[in-house]
Amino acid sequence: MGTYPCSEEHQQLFREFLTRVGDKWSLAVVYRLGGGPLRFSELMRAVDGISERMLTVTVRSLERDGLLSRTVFAVVPPRVDYQLTDMGLSLLGTVGELFHWTSEHVETIIEARAEYEAGKRDDGVRPLARAVRYE
């Protein structure tokens, strides 16, 4: 479990890609595009809290990685649609499972966070439950 499931030359790409899909916005964009193509403005409304700049950065990165495609229509005003590629669609199932898991466990996560915060001292440091000594 301690090594990447790829050759050494691909390890950097592997880490970069996991960082990409694990960022704050990429999974939400992939999930929303799972329902079909969306215009930039529709995608922005569908991904709650994302700024125009962050959506631009996110869709560019996802396009670069081959997860979505961008279609520009020669109309006035300009129209740009985004949709998942076959590779993006193959990731969609995993993203959906992650969203489902989170939805099922949201209350437990909230409780765990509250318990964790309740155990902190006034200075924000969480005391150890007990010291463990290894000999």
N, C-alpha and C positions, 0 to 999 in steps of 0.2 A: 504494500500500500504506500510505501515511502517514495516510490519512483513514478515518473510520468509514463503513461502507456505509449510512448513513442521514442524515436531515436533522439540522441542528444542534439542533433542539428535542428530538430523540430520543437525542442522543449521551450525555447523562447516564444515561438509562435503560439504554442499551447497555453503558456501563461498569459500572453497578451490577449488571446481570445477569451479565456475565462475571465480575465479582468473586464473585458468589453461587455460580455453578456451579464456579468455580475454587477455592473454599475447601477446607478440609481434609476436610469430611464430606459435602458435598452430592452429589458424584459417587458416593460409596460408597452413600449412601441410595438414589439413583436406580437404581444398578446392582442393588442387592438387591431393590428393589421391582419390577424387571423380571421376576421370577419369579412375580409375582402379589401380591395383597393380603397384608399382614402386620399383626398386632397390634403395639402399641407394644413389648411385651416381646420378641416374636419379632424385631422389627427391631433392637432393642438387642443381642440375642445375635448377630444376623447381621452387624452392623457392629462388627468387632473394635476395642476400645479406646475407643469413644465413651462419654462419661458420659451419665447421664440428662438432665442439664441441656442439654448440647450437642445431644443428639438432639431434645429439645423445641424448642430454638431453630432447629435445622435444618429440622425438619418444618414448623414455622410459616412459615419463610421460603419454603420450597418450595411450600407451600399458597398463600401470598400471591402468589407469582409464577405460579400456575396450573399447576405441574408435578405436584402430587399433590392428591388429595382425601382428606378425613377423614370417616369415617362413624362416628357414635356410636350404639351400640345401647343401648336402655333396659332393661338387665338389671342384676342385682346379682350379683357386682360389675360395675361399669361396663366396657363393652368398646368399644374404639376401634380401627378398622381404617384403615390407610393404603394407598392404591393410586395408581399413576400415572394421570394424566389422558391424554387423547389427545396433548396437547402434550408431556407427560412421556415418553410412549411414543415420540414422534418424536425426542426427545433420546437415548433409550436406545441407538440404533444408534451414535451418535457416542461415547457413553460406553463402550460395549463395545469399539469400535475403539481408543480411548485405553488401556483396560485391556489389550487384546491387545498393542498396541505396547509398552507398559511391560513386559509379561511377556516379550516377545521380546528386549528390550534390557536387562533388569535386570543381567545379568552385565557388559555393556559399561559401564553406568552405574557399577557398583561399581568396576570397573577404573579408569575415568576419575577417580572421586573419590579413589581411592588414589593415583594418579599426581599429582593436584593437591595432595593433602595432603603427599606426599613432597617436593614442590618448595618447600614453605614453610620459612622460617627458624624458629628457635626462638621468635621474638617473634610468630609467626603471620602475618607479612607474606610474600606470595609475590613473589619478585624477578622483575623483567621479564626475559624471555628475551634481549632485546636492545633497545637504544634505537633508535627510529625518528625520523629528523630530516626534517621537511618544510620545503622551501624555496620 
